[in-house]
Amino acid sequence: MMLSKKEISILIEIIFSISFAFIFMPYFYENNDNNLVLMDGLIRIVIEILVFTAIYFSVAYSLLEFVFKKRETKDERDDLINSKSYKVGYLLYEFSLFIFIGYVCSRMNFSFILKNLNNEGLYENFTLTDAGVVFMILGLLVFISIIKSLYQFYLYRSI
Protein backbone atom coordinates (compact mmCIF):
# COMPACT_ATOMS: atom_id res chain seq x y z
CA MET A 1 0.00 0.00 0.00
CA MET A 2 1.79 3.09 -1.29
CA LEU A 3 0.69 6.38 0.19
CA SER A 4 0.97 9.63 -1.68
CA LYS A 5 2.39 12.85 -0.28
CA LYS A 6 -1.11 14.28 0.27
CA GLU A 7 -2.27 11.17 2.12
CA ILE A 8 0.76 11.25 4.41
CA SER A 9 0.09 14.94 5.04
CA ILE A 10 -3.45 14.06 6.11
CA LEU A 11 -2.10 11.29 8.37
CA ILE A 12 0.23 13.85 9.98
CA GLU A 13 -2.82 15.98 10.82
CA ILE A 14 -4.70 12.97 12.23
CA ILE A 15 -1.74 11.91 14.38
CA PHE A 16 -1.40 15.47 15.69
CA SER A 17 -5.08 15.65 16.65
CA ILE A 18 -4.94 12.30 18.44
CA SER A 19 -1.71 13.14 20.24
CA PHE A 20 -3.14 16.54 21.26
CA ALA A 21 -6.17 14.79 22.69
CA PHE A 22 -4.06 12.34 24.72
CA ILE A 23 -1.38 14.79 25.86
CA PHE A 24 -3.19 18.08 26.54
CA MET A 25 -6.88 17.31 26.99
CA PRO A 26 -6.41 15.57 30.39
CA TYR A 27 -5.13 18.87 31.81
CA PHE A 28 -8.30 20.65 30.78
CA TYR A 29 -10.43 17.77 32.05
CA GLU A 30 -8.76 17.85 35.47
CA ASN A 31 -9.38 21.59 35.75
CA ASN A 32 -12.93 21.32 34.39
CA ASP A 33 -14.48 22.60 37.63
CA ASN A 34 -12.16 25.59 38.03
CA ASN A 35 -12.35 29.11 36.79
CA LEU A 36 -9.84 30.15 34.11
CA VAL A 37 -8.14 32.40 36.64
CA LEU A 38 -7.81 29.53 39.14
CA MET A 39 -6.37 27.02 36.66
CA ASP A 40 -2.86 26.14 37.75
CA GLY A 41 -0.28 26.61 35.01
CA LEU A 42 -2.63 27.76 32.26
CA ILE A 43 0.00 30.00 30.68
CA ARG A 44 2.54 27.19 30.89
CA ILE A 45 0.22 24.72 29.17
CA VAL A 46 -0.65 27.22 26.41
CA ILE A 47 3.07 27.79 25.78
CA GLU A 48 3.64 24.01 25.75
CA ILE A 49 0.82 23.60 23.21
CA LEU A 50 2.31 26.29 20.95
CA VAL A 51 5.84 24.87 21.17
CA PHE A 52 4.63 21.29 20.66
CA THR A 53 2.60 22.33 17.62
CA ALA A 54 5.44 24.30 16.04
CA ILE A 55 8.01 21.56 16.59
CA TYR A 56 5.68 18.74 15.51
CA PHE A 57 4.60 20.31 12.24
CA SER A 58 8.08 21.65 11.44
CA VAL A 59 9.69 18.25 11.87
CA ALA A 60 6.86 16.29 10.24
CA TYR A 61 6.56 18.44 7.13
CA SER A 62 10.34 18.79 6.79
CA LEU A 63 10.65 15.02 6.78
CA LEU A 64 7.77 14.77 4.33
CA GLU A 65 9.44 17.22 1.94
CA PHE A 66 12.75 15.44 2.34
CA VAL A 67 11.24 12.04 1.48
CA PHE A 68 8.97 13.28 -1.34
CA LYS A 69 11.16 15.68 -3.25
CA LYS A 70 9.04 16.00 -6.36
CA ARG A 71 5.95 18.15 -6.34
CA GLU A 72 2.59 16.54 -6.91
CA THR A 73 0.18 18.17 -9.30
CA LYS A 74 -3.08 19.54 -8.03
CA ASP A 75 -6.11 18.73 -10.14
CA GLU A 76 -9.90 18.78 -9.95
CA ARG A 77 -9.92 15.62 -7.87
CA ASP A 78 -8.05 17.39 -5.07
CA ASP A 79 -10.47 20.32 -5.18
CA LEU A 80 -13.44 17.93 -5.05
CA ILE A 81 -12.01 16.00 -2.10
CA ASN A 82 -11.13 19.18 -0.20
CA SER A 83 -14.57 20.68 -0.76
CA LYS A 84 -16.33 17.47 0.35
CA SER A 85 -14.23 17.08 3.48
CA TYR A 86 -14.55 20.74 4.44
CA LYS A 87 -18.30 20.52 3.89
CA VAL A 88 -18.46 17.62 6.35
CA GLY A 89 -16.28 19.57 8.77
CA TYR A 90 -18.50 22.63 8.46
CA LEU A 91 -21.64 20.59 9.08
CA LEU A 92 -20.02 19.02 12.14
CA TYR A 93 -19.05 22.49 13.41
CA GLU A 94 -22.64 23.66 13.06
CA PHE A 95 -23.96 20.54 14.78
CA SER A 96 -21.44 20.94 17.61
CA LEU A 97 -22.45 24.59 18.00
CA PHE A 98 -26.03 23.41 18.43
CA ILE A 99 -24.86 20.87 21.04
CA PHE A 100 -22.76 23.48 22.81
CA ILE A 101 -25.61 26.00 23.04
CA GLY A 102 -27.94 23.28 24.32
CA TYR A 103 -25.37 22.23 26.91
CA VAL A 104 -24.89 25.78 28.17
CA CYS A 105 -28.64 26.47 28.31
CA SER A 106 -29.39 23.21 30.13
CA ARG A 107 -26.64 23.80 32.69
CA MET A 108 -27.93 27.32 33.31
CA ASN A 109 -31.54 26.11 33.67
CA PHE A 110 -30.62 23.28 36.05
CA SER A 111 -28.45 25.53 38.18
CA PHE A 112 -31.23 28.16 38.33
CA ILE A 113 -33.80 25.55 39.39
CA LEU A 114 -31.49 24.04 42.01
CA LYS A 115 -30.62 27.46 43.40
CA ASN A 116 -34.30 28.25 43.84
CA LEU A 117 -34.83 24.90 45.60
CA ASN A 118 -32.01 25.81 48.02
CA ASN A 119 -30.09 22.66 47.19
CA GLU A 120 -26.50 23.96 47.38
CA GLY A 121 -24.85 20.56 46.94
CA LEU A 122 -26.41 19.89 43.57
CA TYR A 123 -26.18 23.56 42.59
CA GLU A 124 -22.38 23.40 42.79
CA ASN A 125 -22.38 20.39 40.44
CA PHE A 126 -24.42 22.17 37.79
CA THR A 127 -22.69 25.54 37.72
CA LEU A 128 -21.00 26.28 34.43
CA THR A 129 -17.33 27.23 34.67
CA ASP A 130 -15.04 28.86 32.15
CA ALA A 131 -12.73 25.86 32.16
CA GLY A 132 -15.68 23.54 31.51
CA VAL A 133 -16.59 25.59 28.45
CA VAL A 134 -12.97 25.57 27.24
CA PHE A 135 -12.76 21.79 27.73
CA MET A 136 -15.98 21.20 25.82
CA ILE A 137 -14.92 23.48 22.94
CA LEU A 138 -11.48 21.86 22.68
CA GLY A 139 -13.00 18.40 22.83
CA LEU A 140 -15.45 19.21 20.03
CA LEU A 141 -12.71 20.79 17.90
CA VAL A 142 -10.42 17.78 18.28
CA PHE A 143 -13.27 15.39 17.47
CA ILE A 144 -14.32 17.37 14.39
CA SER A 145 -10.74 17.70 13.18
CA ILE A 146 -10.20 13.95 13.41
CA ILE A 147 -13.47 13.12 11.62
CA LYS A 148 -12.81 15.66 8.83
CA SER A 149 -9.27 14.39 8.27
CA LEU A 150 -10.36 10.75 8.32
CA TYR A 151 -13.05 11.50 5.76
CA GLN A 152 -10.53 13.34 3.60
CA PHE A 153 -8.12 10.39 3.85
CA TYR A 154 -10.94 8.00 2.95
CA LEU A 155 -11.81 10.06 -0.11
CA TYR A 156 -8.19 10.11 -1.28
CA ARG A 157 -7.98 6.36 -0.92
CA SER A 158 -11.33 5.60 -2.59
CA ILE A 159 -11.78 8.13 -5.41
Secondary structure, DSSP 4 states (H G I P E B T S, - for coil): -PPPHHHHHHHHHHHHHHHHHHHTHHHHHHTTTS-TTT-TTHHHHHHHHHHHHHHHHHHHHHHHHHH--SPPP--HHHHHHHHHHHHHHHHHHHHHHHHHHHHHHHHHHHHHHHHHTT-HHHHHHH---HHHHHHHHHHHHHHHHHHHHHHHHHHHHH-
